[in-house]
């Protein structure tokens, strides 16, 4: 498998060089064609004994765009050689869509990543594209978002932009497999669990589609947006049913997907060297597991919010600070989680050596559990298009916490990336 990874790296490098020399805009046809992408090899290993590889992959992404005056076609294809989980190797379509641009509006149809909100490293109103959590949140956040097959219509006005989104077919997020070092777990070792073999995901009928609407106001020195999303929960809720037998401690675990209404608001305000921003979202129809596994899932509403400030003092420094909260409305003690959680994040970075070297650190800290994740990274541009990376993800805290459960997975990682 490692030989295949090296072969992909060399092949894509050669293709990029040949393509850049061969593909040029055709003035007679009025058609522009552009080919770009990157090849990266990434390897993460456990900091503590036995120092296992937690991730090891070579990925090539090729992107092509063909465009005329008002229509463009875009496709992005991934070729992956995954040494840690071989069944994840292969070829897949990352994005593929067509754009039509008119004077006051545009339309995008196809597989695309849709991003809402302005939070850094967390999600509040950003709920359109589901998450790939197969490696928890240790990947770049842009890689965690998954593309959806959607129609996106935008209408541009004098003081803002209206956006309508329709997703005809449901797409679930991805959780780690049971044999993954990032498996969520959460079940007692004394329980006997059997997972339901039924297909819990919503069907492919149009009645199960998702709809979103947003209006973003761009006012002098102030941005403001309102949004609504009619969707399903991307990650399943789990219902427990005790198996037959009066004294049985065996359960059938059934995943459930349920409808959600999400209403959101976001704002940003620059002031001197600072940018103040915030988001809030109200989730109607959330389900929560009960402390007593013989009880049904509890249906409650949820509120999430975020306040942040970004500081750019000059000399290539930046500091981003955020406080985010999550509250269950109408909370009862029968729910198997806390009523309210609060998390703070800090993101500090600086560019050095004529911006060839970028040092950064992202810190997540949960106020309630007292656990944390610290992501340290360094990027050095060896030459145009080629960079080397070195970093670490450090987990601390109690094993019951959001981050503390992964404290044995504190890792060091290296990456090389060539962009063309």
C-alpha positions in Angstrom: 0.0 0.0 0.0 2.8 2.4 0.7 4.2 1.8 -2.7 0.8 2.8 -4.1 0.9 6.0 -2.1 4.4 6.9 -3.5 3.2 6.1 -7.0 0.2 8.4 -6.6 2.5 11.2 -5.4 4.8 10.9 -8.4 2.1 10.4 -11.0 0.1 13.5 -9.9 3.3 15.6 -9.9 4.0 14.6 -13.5 0.4 15.1 -14.5 0.4 18.6 -13.1 3.5 19.6 -15.0 2.2 18.2 -18.3 -1.3 19.7 -17.8 0.0 23.2 -17.0 2.0 23.1 -20.3 -0.8 21.6 -22.4 -4.0 23.1 -21.2 -4.5 26.8 -22.1 -7.6 28.9 -22.7 -9.0 28.6 -26.2 -9.9 32.1 -27.5 -11.8 30.9 -30.5 -14.2 28.8 -28.4 -14.4 31.3 -25.5 -13.7 28.4 -23.2 -11.4 28.6 -20.2 -10.0 25.5 -18.6 -8.0 25.3 -15.4 -6.5 22.3 -13.7 -5.2 22.5 -10.1 -5.0 20.4 -6.9 -2.6 19.0 -4.5 -0.9 15.8 -3.3 -0.2 15.3 0.4 1.1 12.5 2.5 0.1 12.6 6.2 1.2 10.4 9.1 0.1 10.6 12.8 1.5 8.5 15.5 0.6 8.0 19.2 2.9 10.0 21.6 2.7 7.4 24.3 3.6 3.7 24.1 3.0 1.6 22.0 3.3 4.6 19.6 0.9 3.2 17.1 0.0 5.0 13.9 -3.4 6.7 14.4 -3.5 7.9 10.8 -1.4 7.3 7.7 -2.6 8.4 4.3 -1.5 9.7 0.9 -4.1 11.8 -0.8 -4.2 13.4 -4.2 -6.9 15.9 -5.1 -7.4 17.0 -8.7 -9.6 19.9 -9.5 -10.7 21.0 -12.9 -12.9 23.9 -14.0 -14.2 24.7 -17.5 -16.1 28.0 -18.0 -17.7 30.3 -20.5 -19.0 33.8 -19.9 -22.0 32.6 -17.7 -21.6 28.9 -17.1 -18.8 26.9 -15.4 -18.3 23.3 -14.6 -16.2 22.2 -11.6 -15.1 18.8 -10.5 -12.8 17.7 -7.7 -11.7 14.1 -7.4 -9.8 12.4 -4.5 -7.4 9.5 -4.9 -6.5 8.0 -1.5 -4.1 5.4 -0.3 -4.9 4.8 3.4 -2.3 2.7 5.2 -4.2 2.7 8.5 -7.6 1.7 7.2 -7.2 0.0 3.9 -10.9 -0.1 3.1 -10.9 3.7 2.9 -8.5 3.7 0.0 -9.8 4.4 -3.5 -11.2 7.1 -5.8 -14.1 9.4 -4.8 -15.8 12.5 -6.0 -15.1 15.4 -3.5 -17.2 18.0 -5.3 -18.9 18.2 -8.8 -21.2 21.0 -9.7 -22.3 23.5 -12.4 -22.6 27.2 -11.9 -24.9 29.6 -13.9 -24.3 33.3 -13.2 -26.7 36.0 -14.2 -26.7 39.7 -13.4 -28.6 39.7 -10.1 -28.5 36.0 -9.2 -26.6 32.7 -9.6 -27.4 29.0 -9.3 -25.2 26.1 -8.3 -26.3 22.5 -8.8 -24.5 19.4 -7.8 -22.2 18.0 -5.1 -20.9 20.9 -3.1 -19.7 22.0 0.4 -21.9 24.7 1.9 -20.6 26.8 4.8 -22.6 29.1 7.0 -21.5 31.2 10.0 -18.2 32.7 11.0 -17.1 30.6 13.9 -13.5 29.3 14.1 -13.2 25.6 14.6 -16.7 25.0 16.0 -20.2 24.8 14.5 -23.2 26.8 15.6 -25.2 27.9 12.5 -22.9 25.9 10.2 -25.1 22.8 9.8 -25.6 22.3 6.1 -22.7 20.0 5.3 -22.4 17.0 7.6 -19.2 16.1 9.4 -16.7 13.3 8.8 -15.5 12.5 12.3 -13.7 9.3 11.5 -10.6 11.0 13.0 -12.6 13.1 15.4 -11.6 16.8 14.8 -7.9 16.2 14.3 -8.2 16.9 10.5 -8.3 20.4 9.1 -11.8 21.7 9.5 -12.2 22.1 5.8 -11.6 18.4 5.4 -14.2 17.5 8.1 -17.1 19.0 6.1 -18.7 16.7 3.6 -20.2 17.7 0.3 -23.9 17.3 -0.2 -25.9 17.0 -3.5 -27.8 20.3 -3.5 -29.3 23.2 -5.4 -28.1 26.6 -4.2 -29.7 29.8 -5.4 -28.5 33.3 -4.5 -30.1 36.6 -5.2 -27.9 39.7 -4.9 -29.4 42.9 -3.6 -28.2 46.4 -2.8 -27.7 45.7 0.9 -27.5 42.0 1.1 -27.8 38.5 -0.4 -30.6 36.0 -0.2 -29.7 32.3 -0.3 -32.0 29.3 -0.9 -30.8 25.7 -0.5 -32.5 22.5 -1.4 -31.0 19.1 -0.6 -33.2 16.4 -2.2 -31.4 13.4 -0.6 -30.3 12.9 3.0 -26.6 12.4 3.7 -25.5 11.2 7.1 -22.3 12.2 8.9 -19.5 9.7 9.5 -18.5 8.4 12.9 -15.4 6.3 13.7 -15.7 2.6 13.2 -15.8 0.4 16.4 -12.2 -0.7 15.8 -10.9 2.8 15.3 -8.8 4.5 18.0 -11.3 7.4 17.7 -14.4 5.3 18.4 -16.8 7.2 20.6 -17.8 4.3 22.9 -19.8 5.5 25.9 -21.3 2.1 26.8 -20.6 0.3 30.0 -18.4 -2.7 29.7 -20.9 -4.7 31.7 -23.7 -4.1 29.1 -24.4 -6.6 26.4 -25.2 -4.5 23.3 -26.5 -5.6 19.9 -26.8 -3.0 17.2 -29.9 -2.9 15.0 -29.3 -4.1 11.5 -32.1 -2.1 10.1 -31.5 0.9 7.8 -32.4 3.9 10.0 -31.5 6.7 7.5 -34.3 8.6 5.9 -35.3 7.2 2.4 -34.3 8.8 -0.9 -37.8 10.2 -1.5 -38.2 13.9 -2.2 -40.4 14.2 0.9 -37.3 13.6 3.0 -35.4 16.5 1.4 -33.8 19.3 3.4 -34.4 23.0 2.9 -32.4 26.1 4.0 -32.9 29.8 3.6 -30.6 32.7 4.6 -30.5 36.4 4.2 -27.2 38.2 4.8 -27.2 42.0 5.3 -24.0 43.9 4.4 -24.4 47.2 6.1 -21.7 49.9 6.4 -19.2 48.5 8.9 -21.6 45.7 10.1 -22.6 42.3 8.7 -25.8 40.5 9.9 -27.6 37.4 8.8 -30.7 35.4 9.6 -31.1 31.7 8.6 -33.5 28.7 8.8 -32.7 25.1 8.0 -35.3 22.2 7.9 -33.1 19.1 8.2 -32.4 15.8 9.9 -29.8 15.2 12.6 -26.6 14.2 10.7 -25.4 11.9 13.4 -27.8 9.3 14.8 -29.4 9.3 18.2 -29.3 5.8 19.9 -32.4 4.3 21.4 -32.0 1.3 23.8 -34.5 -1.5 24.0 -34.1 -4.2 26.7 -34.2 -7.7 25.2 -36.8 -10.2 26.3 -36.3 -11.7 29.7 -37.2 -10.2 33.1 -33.7 -10.0 34.4 -31.9 -9.5 31.1 -29.2 -6.8 30.9 -28.9 -7.1 27.2 -30.1 -4.2 24.9 -30.8 -3.7 21.3 -29.3 -0.4 20.2 -31.2 1.3 17.4 -29.9 4.5 15.6 -32.6 7.1 14.9 -32.7 10.1 12.6 -35.3 12.8 13.4 -36.4 16.1 11.8 -34.9 19.3 13.1 -35.9 23.0 12.7 -32.8 25.2 13.1 -33.1 29.0 13.3 -29.9 31.0 13.3 -28.5 34.5 13.6 -25.0 35.7 13.1 -23.1 39.1 13.0 -19.6 40.5 12.6 -18.3 44.0 13.3 -14.8 45.3 12.5 -13.4 47.9 14.8 -9.8 49.0 14.3 -7.5 46.0 14.7 -10.4 44.0 16.1 -13.4 42.0 14.6 -16.2 41.2 16.9 -18.5 38.4 15.9 -21.2 36.2 17.2 -23.7 33.4 16.4 -26.7 31.8 17.9 -28.9 28.9 16.8 -32.2 27.4 18.2 -32.7 23.7 17.5 -36.3 22.5 17.7 -36.8 18.7 18.0 -33.5 17.5 19.4 -33.4 14.0 21.0 -31.4 13.0 24.0 -30.6 9.7 25.6 -32.2 9.0 29.0 -30.2 8.0 32.1 -32.5 5.0 32.4 -31.9 3.0 29.3 -35.4 1.6 29.5 -36.8 5.0 28.8 -37.4 6.5 25.4 -35.3 9.3 23.8 -36.1 12.6 25.4 -37.3 15.3 22.9 -36.1 18.8 24.0 -35.1 22.0 22.3 -31.5 23.2 22.3 -29.9 26.7 22.1 -26.3 27.2 21.1 -24.4 30.5 21.0 -20.9 31.9 20.4 -19.2 35.2 21.0 -15.8 35.9 19.6 -13.2 38.6 19.0 -10.3 38.5 16.5 -7.3 40.7 17.0 -4.8 41.6 14.3 -2.1 43.8 16.0 0.3 43.7 13.0 3.7 42.1 12.5 1.8 39.0 11.1 0.2 38.2 14.5 -3.4 37.1 14.9 -5.3 36.1 18.0 -8.9 34.7 17.8 -10.8 34.1 21.1 -14.3 32.6 21.4 -16.7 31.5 24.1 -19.5 29.1 23.1 -22.4 27.7 25.0 -24.9 24.9 24.7 -28.1 24.7 26.7 -31.0 22.2 26.8 -34.3 24.0 27.2 -36.9 22.3 29.4 -34.1 20.2 30.9 -35.0 17.3 33.2 -32.7 15.1 35.4 -33.7 12.0 33.3 -31.5 13.2 30.5 -28.0 11.6 30.3 -26.0 14.8 29.9 -25.5 18.2 31.5 -28.1 21.0 31.1 -25.5 23.5 30.0 -21.9 23.3 28.7 -19.5 26.1 28.0 -16.3 26.0 26.0 -13.6 28.6 25.3 -11.2 28.5 22.4 -8.0 30.4 21.5 -6.2 30.5 18.2 -2.8 32.2 18.1 -0.7 32.3 14.9 2.2 34.3 13.4 4.0 34.3 10.1 7.8 34.5 10.1 10.7 34.4 7.7 9.0 36.5 5.1 5.8 34.5 5.6 7.5 31.2 4.7 7.0 29.9 8.2 3.6 29.8 9.9 3.3 28.9 13.6 -0.1 28.4 15.1 -1.8 26.9 18.1 -5.6 26.2 18.7 -6.8 25.5 22.2 -10.2 24.1 23.2 -11.1 24.1 26.9 -14.4 22.9 28.3 -15.4 24.9 31.4 -17.5 22.2 32.9 -15.4 19.0 32.5 -12.1 20.9 32.6 -10.7 18.9 29.7 -8.9 20.3 26.6 -7.5 19.8 23.2 -4.4 21.8 22.1 -3.5 21.7 18.4 0.1 23.0 17.6 1.3 23.2 14.1 4.1 24.6 12.0 4.1 25.0 8.2 7.3 25.8 6.2 7.1 26.7 2.5 10.2 25.0 1.1 9.5 26.3 -2.4 6.6 27.5 -4.4 3.8 25.0 -4.1 5.7 22.6 -1.7 5.3 22.8 2.1 6.3 20.7 5.1 4.2 20.5 8.2 4.8 19.3 11.8 2.3 19.3 14.6 0.7 17.7 17.6 -2.8 17.2 19.0 -2.7 17.1 22.9 -5.7 15.8 24.8 -6.0 16.2 28.6 -8.7 15.6 31.2 -11.0 13.0 32.7 -12.0 10.0 30.5 -15.6 11.1 30.8 -15.0 14.4 29.1 -15.4 15.5 25.5 -11.6 15.6 25.0 -10.4 13.7 28.0 -11.7 10.4 26.6 -9.0 10.6 23.9 -6.1 11.4 26.2 -4.4 8.2 25.2 -4.6 9.5 21.6 -2.3 12.5 22.0 -0.4 12.4 18.8 2.5 13.9 16.8 2.0 14.3 13.0 4.0 15.2 9.9 2.8 16.1 6.5 4.2 17.1 3.1 2.0 18.8 0.5 2.6 19.8 -3.1 0.1 22.1 -4.7 -0.2 22.7 -8.4 
